[in-house]
Amino acid sequence: MSISNLIVHEIQKHEGERKAILIARPNENPIDGQALALSEQVTNLFNRSGMNTGRFSNPQGSEEGSQLPALLYKHFKDNSFHDFAVFSKDCAAEFVKFIEPVEEVEGGLLWFNHYELHDTHFLYVVLLKRKQGIGLGADLSLSQVEQIEMEKLHMALRINLTAWQAEDEGRYIAFRFGRAPKVESDYFTQFIGCDEPKVASKETRKLVDLTSAFCQSEGMPAKQANEFKKVVSEHCKGKAEEREPLAMQSLATEVESRFSVEQANKFLEIAESENFKMEKEIFVEKAALKKLTRLSGSSKALTLSFDSDLLGDSVVFDADSGSLTIKELPRSLLKQLQASSND
């Protein structure tokens, strides 16, 4: 990651009040070691679960609603911002307009970061909070100090500027709310001006269902279906680890290389069908992929989970009786069972 511009502004607003005051920094923050460390922390927090994705409702902006796309259209040219400080101050002023009517929320620090990664330009807009901490002076005396809270993100937005500028049909906006209540997530979505936001976990679960539906439509035996699901899972995890969106076409290409052209075309056909209507690109949430390669279930008294590869091998299912036979038990469980039987 190569940071091009970085600046922090402050919005002062107390819970229960409507008045918000913008304290704008006149010049960009220096891109030093502390800035790089903060950027890395924000990126790691941002790529955790709970992602939403979307596009601008009006990519070039309009007189009504969010002015963020219009401000980008005005200030971002030829892969750079003419005056990042002015752009970010105008964005912060727009943010104030959306936060003022919501009495339940407080202000915070608005962190703007324009960076380049793999020849692609991105913009972060992140709401950070202050917190009280304890510092240790040179004379080993204790004192209270103000710190930036980095255990969690409150609001965070990332725009793929390169894709937006190229009028890409994909979902070039990614954002998250942390555990913000609905009143906060609503005003943040309005500030972004996002068109039909999608939740990454739901989109990933839909992909899991699509994969199962494809295996059933092809009449695959259990072993072949498990192999197919594993290929899909590995490809998706790779994209998640690279922090890149998954293109359905790239997944189909993987299916083609590992299986056949016919199956790749059939997979895309089902993905685009009325039952699924998959986006051309989605952000993958790794936790939601587990159902592709694991079978699990629980009741009040029992929890059971195992790799789907074991089915038909060390785990045998009898459809007629609805029972499972489990061989090669984990050693720790086997010891507990043997000890229990000797009581």
Backbone hydrogen bonds, N-H to C=O, Kabsch-Sander energy under -0.5 kcal/mol:
donor,donor_aa,acceptor,acceptor_aa,energy
2,S,116,E,-2.6
3,I,1,M,-0.6
4,S,114,H,-2.8
5,N,114,H,-2.0
7,I,112,F,-2.2
9,H,110,L,-2.4
10,E,23,I,-2.6
11,I,108,G,-3.1
12,Q,10,E,-0.5
12,Q,21,I,-2.9
13,K,11,I,-0.6
16,G,103,E,-3.8
17,E,14,H,-1.9
17,E,103,E,-0.5
21,I,12,Q,-2.3
23,I,10,E,-3.5
23,I,21,I,-0.6
24,A,22,L,-0.7
29,N,6,L,-2.1
32,D,30,P,-1.5
36,L,32,D,-2.3
37,A,33,G,-2.1
38,L,34,Q,-2.4
39,S,35,A,-2.3
40,E,36,L,-2.1
41,Q,37,A,-2.1
42,V,38,L,-2.6
43,T,39,S,-2.3
44,N,40,E,-2.2
45,L,41,Q,-2.3
46,F,42,V,-2.7
47,N,43,T,-1.7
48,R,45,L,-1.4
52,N,175,F,-2.6
53,T,198,K,-2.9
54,G,173,I,-1.9
55,R,195,D,-0.8
57,S,193,G,-2.5
61,G,58,N,-2.1
62,S,66,S,-0.5
68,L,191,F,-0.5
71,L,67,Q,-2.5
72,L,68,L,-2.3
73,Y,69,P,-2.5
74,K,70,A,-1.6
75,H,71,L,-2.3
76,F,72,L,-2.9
77,K,75,H,-0.8
77,K,80,S,-2.4
80,S,77,K,-1.3
82,H,75,H,-1.6
82,H,80,S,-0.5
87,F,83,D,-2.4
88,S,84,F,-2.9
89,K,85,A,-2.1
90,D,86,V,-2.4
91,C,87,F,-2.2
92,A,88,S,-2.6
93,A,89,K,-2.2
94,E,90,D,-1.8
95,F,91,C,-2.4
96,V,92,A,-2.0
97,K,93,A,-1.3
98,F,94,E,-1.1
99,I,95,F,-1.8
100,E,96,V,-2.3
102,V,99,I,-1.2
103,E,101,P,-1.0
105,V,102,V,-1.3
107,G,13,K,-2.2
108,G,11,I,-1.5
109,L,128,L,-3.2
110,L,9,H,-2.8
110,L,108,G,-0.5
111,W,109,L,-0.7
111,W,126,V,-3.1
112,F,7,I,-2.9
112,F,110,L,-0.6
113,N,124,Y,-2.0
114,H,5,N,-2.4
115,Y,113,N,-0.6
115,Y,122,F,-1.9
116,E,2,S,-2.5
117,L,120,T,-2.9
120,T,117,L,-1.2
122,F,115,Y,-2.9
123,L,159,I,-1.8
124,Y,113,N,-2.8
125,V,157,L,-2.3
126,V,111,W,-2.3
127,L,155,M,-2.5
128,L,109,L,-3.3
128,L,126,V,-0.7
131,K,147,Q,-2.5
133,G,145,V,-3.4
135,G,143,S,-3.7
137,G,135,G,-0.5
137,G,141,S,-3.0
140,L,137,G,-2.0
143,S,135,G,-2.0
145,V,133,G,-2.4
147,Q,131,K,-3.1
149,E,129,K,-3.1
149,E,147,Q,-0.5
150,M,148,I,-0.5
154,H,127,L,-1.0
155,M,127,L,-1.0
156,A,176,R,-2.0
157,L,125,V,-1.9
158,R,174,A,-3.2
159,I,123,L,-2.4
160,N,172,Y,-2.8
161,L,121,H,-1.3
161,L,159,I,-1.4
162,T,121,H,-1.4
164,W,160,N,-2.5
165,Q,161,L,-2.7
166,A,162,T,-1.5
167,E,164,W,-1.6
168,D,163,A,-2.7
172,Y,170,G,-1.3
173,I,54,G,-2.3
174,A,158,R,-2.7
175,F,52,N,-2.6
176,R,156,A,-2.3
180,A,177,F,-1.2
184,E,181,P,-1.0
185,S,181,P,-2.1
186,D,182,K,-2.6
187,Y,183,V,-1.4
188,F,184,E,-2.1
189,T,185,S,-2.0
190,Q,186,D,-2.1
191,F,187,Y,-2.2
192,I,188,F,-2.0
193,G,189,T,-2.0
194,C,189,T,-1.3
195,D,55,R,-4.2
196,E,194,C,-0.7
198,K,53,T,-3.2
200,A,51,M,-3.3
200,A,198,K,-0.5
203,E,199,V,-2.3
204,T,200,A,-2.5
205,R,201,S,-2.2
206,K,202,K,-2.0
207,L,203,E,-1.7
208,V,204,T,-2.1
209,D,205,R,-2.3
210,L,206,K,-2.4
211,T,207,L,-2.4
212,S,208,V,-2.0
213,A,209,D,-2.5
214,F,210,L,-2.4
215,C,211,T,-2.2
216,Q,212,S,-2.1
217,S,213,A,-2.4
218,E,214,F,-1.8
219,G,216,Q,-1.1
220,M,215,C,-2.2
225,A,221,P,-2.7
226,N,222,A,-2.5
227,E,223,K,-1.8
228,F,224,Q,-2.4
229,K,225,A,-2.7
230,K,226,N,-2.0
231,V,227,E,-1.8
232,V,228,F,-2.1
233,S,229,K,-2.6
234,E,230,K,-2.6
235,H,231,V,-2.1
236,C,232,V,-2.3
237,K,233,S,-2.7
238,G,234,E,-2.0
239,K,235,H,-1.6
240,A,236,C,-2.2
241,E,237,K,-2.6
242,E,238,G,-1.6
243,R,240,A,-0.8
244,E,239,K,-2.5
246,L,282,I,-3.7
247,A,245,P,-0.6
248,M,280,K,-2.6
251,L,247,A,-1.8
252,A,248,M,-2.3
253,T,249,Q,-2.1
254,E,250,S,-1.7
255,V,251,L,-2.2
256,E,252,A,-2.5
257,S,253,T,-2.2
258,R,254,E,-1.8
259,F,255,V,-2.6
260,S,255,V,-0.5
264,A,260,S,-1.9
265,N,261,V,-2.5
266,K,262,E,-2.2
267,F,263,Q,-2.4
268,L,264,A,-2.0
269,E,265,N,-2.1
270,I,266,K,-2.3
271,A,267,F,-2.1
272,E,268,L,-2.0
273,S,270,I,-1.0
276,F,273,S,-1.0
277,K,273,S,-2.4
278,M,271,A,-2.9
282,I,246,L,-2.2
286,K,284,V,-0.6
288,A,285,E,-1.2
289,L,286,K,-1.6
290,K,287,A,-1.0
292,L,289,L,-2.4
293,T,289,L,-0.6
293,T,290,K,-1.1
294,R,290,K,-1.8
295,L,306,F,-2.9
297,G,304,L,-2.3
299,S,302,L,-3.3
304,L,297,G,-3.0
306,F,295,L,-2.4
308,S,293,T,-2.4
310,L,307,D,-1.8
311,L,308,S,-1.3
312,G,315,V,-3.7
313,D,310,L,-2.3
313,D,315,V,-0.6
315,V,310,L,-2.3
316,V,325,T,-2.8
318,D,323,S,-2.9
319,A,317,F,-0.7
322,G,318,D,-1.9
323,S,318,D,-1.3
325,T,316,V,-2.9
326,I,324,L,-0.5
327,K,314,S,-3.5
327,K,325,T,-0.6
334,L,330,P,-2.7
335,K,331,R,-2.3
336,Q,332,S,-1.6
337,L,333,L,-2.4
338,Q,334,L,-2.6
339,A,335,K,-2.5
340,S,336,Q,-2.2
341,S,337,L,-2.1
342,N,338,Q,-1.0
343,D,340,S,-0.9
